[in-house]
Amino acid sequence: MAKLLILGGGTAGTMAANLMRAKLDSSWEITVVDADNAHHYQPGYLFVPFWMKPSRVVRKRTKFFNDGVTFVEDAVTRVEPEANTVHLASGRTLTYDYLIVASGTRPVPSMVEGMAEELERGEKVFQFYTLDGAAELHDALEKFEGGKLLVHISEMPIKCPVAPLEFTFLAEDYYRKRGIRHKVDITFVTPLDGAFTKPVATRELGNMLEDRSIRLTTDFQVESVGDGVLASYDGRELDFDLLVTIPPNMGQQFIIDSRMGDASGFVETDKHTLRSVRWENVFVLGDAGNLPTSKAGAVAHFSAEILVENLCAAINGKEPEASFDGHANCFVESGRGQAMLLDFNYETQPLTGTFPLPFVGPMRLLKPSRINHMGKLAFEQIYWNMLLPGRPIPLPSAMMTAGKKFPKED
Ligand SMILES: Cc1cc2nc3c(=O)[nH]c(=O)nc-3n(C[C@H](O)[C@H](O)[C@H](O)COP(=O)(O)OP(=O)(O)OC[C@H]3O[C@@H](n4cnc5c(N)ncnc54)[C@H](O)[C@@H]3O)c2cc1C
């Protein structure tokens, strides 16, 4: 029997397994390996510090695999790509004809001096990129009666690069509703040179921070955390009473141990075909790769159909010809019951305009609106019921430029 092996049963691995099952006949065995049987809806981590119950974001992984997909609950410890073999923590080995790496990314606080210890202490430093962290932060936000709140990104890339900004806007709104906003001094601290990465989005998001009297500290390359002080390599020190940090994000340890990735553990991937640049029978989906676009579930979704087409071509002895354009689509919660929407790809930066229909919308790009917020909340049900099972969602995987406003050339 021919074997397709998928490492990771999160957003990307689950979608890939179900979509490939629909394509391959019964001479193919499809196996997904994951370290546990708990699928987390990670976009929910953003809301857990404010109002969402932690239990709402977790469901059994096995509920989401279609018939004909085998699930192995075990941790991958090493891959030997030259031998088409994967080693598991239990001592078991699995072989494959084709491999999809879908093992995502993880926060690694130990990369910053003092950060892991401060998070462990759980007094002034918190994160929401893990479910436990988000639940602890809920209590910390509730207890906080005023002082300096820093929301901080350690380095790029991180998954969902807009989530720290969303958290900042939601925290501002939260303290406003509690009537103590005037006592909470909020600063958004980023290693980037502005609120976001591309000029139009940076301007719009920067204006929103300013409108809400949120300070912005840019080009901050963090060196250490400790004693209520966040320090940068260029000698700046920021005092805080509460720090919400996004630790550095890295690929999984087994990618590093197997020498399959770059220095941060991300697998080098052809940005158009989604095939590994080093092994012809290895494809990569989701955050595990080094594509120059956002690490986001939406990207995994838009790229999944390209991967499926190219993997099927490779299996049939053809060259992979489908090309992913880097399409990313992110809702940005902006507080006050509204959200913005960002839509971009490798070539085109996030612009203002309408989505998905040109000039009609109903969603507005890069402007806060109620309907965008409703779209963000609706995504949870779409995720569980349509995206993971691989049901068609009526959105084109490639980005459309009609209806978008391009900045005038100087
Ligand atoms: C706070 C937050 C908010 C977000 N909001 C959004 C949003 O609004 N929209 C959006 O599109 N995206 C959002 N994301 C990002 C989105 O969740 C991820 O981009 C998406 O889950 C990536 O899918 P993936 O399959 O690549 O990785 P994951 O879903 O993380 O799956 C990776 C899987 O690999 C498994 N794994 C790892 N190591 C091993 C090992 N050694 N052995 C076996 N299994 C292993 C893990 O257990 C996991 O199940 C958000 C993320 C966070 C943290």
The ligand as an ORCA input file, in Angstrom:
! r2SCAN-3c Opt
* xyz 0 1
  C      -3.646     34.048     19.687
  C      -3.780     33.535     18.297
  C      -4.759     34.045     17.478
  C      -4.881     33.602     16.167
  N      -5.855     34.139     15.368
  C      -5.960     33.746     14.086
  C      -6.972     34.292     13.242
  O      -7.798     35.096     13.672
  N      -7.015     33.874     11.959
  C      -6.118     32.963     11.456
  O      -6.197     32.655     10.272
  N      -5.152     32.438     12.232
  C      -5.055     32.794     13.536
  N      -4.095     32.248     14.341
  C      -3.058     31.382     13.739
  C      -3.539     29.973     13.505
  O      -4.056     29.406     14.677
  C      -2.360     29.157     13.009
  O      -1.723     29.849     11.963
  C      -2.808     27.804     12.519
  O      -3.291     27.051     13.596
  C      -1.636     27.091     11.839
  O      -1.977     25.779     11.549
  P      -0.859     24.645     11.569
  O      -1.575     23.390     11.300
  O       0.281     25.044     10.729
  O      -0.331     24.637     13.064
  P      -1.151     24.131     14.376
  O      -2.612     24.340     14.168
  O      -0.472     24.797     15.490
  O      -0.890     22.576     14.360
  C       0.378     22.001     14.531
  C       0.167     20.623     15.132
  O       1.415     19.930     15.162
  C       1.468     19.181     16.352
  N       2.861     18.918     16.698
  C       3.836     19.806     16.952
  N       4.973     19.169     17.265
  C       4.713     17.853     17.188
  C       5.490     16.684     17.414
  N       6.780     16.747     17.776
  N       4.896     15.489     17.276
  C       3.595     15.388     16.901
  N       2.816     16.465     16.684
  C       3.369     17.678     16.830
  C       0.786     20.085     17.376
  O       0.314     19.330     18.488
  C      -0.340     20.688     16.563
  O      -1.536     19.961     16.678
  C      -3.987     32.620     15.685
  C      -3.020     32.073     16.518
  C      -2.925     32.511     17.820
  C      -1.871     31.923     18.718
*
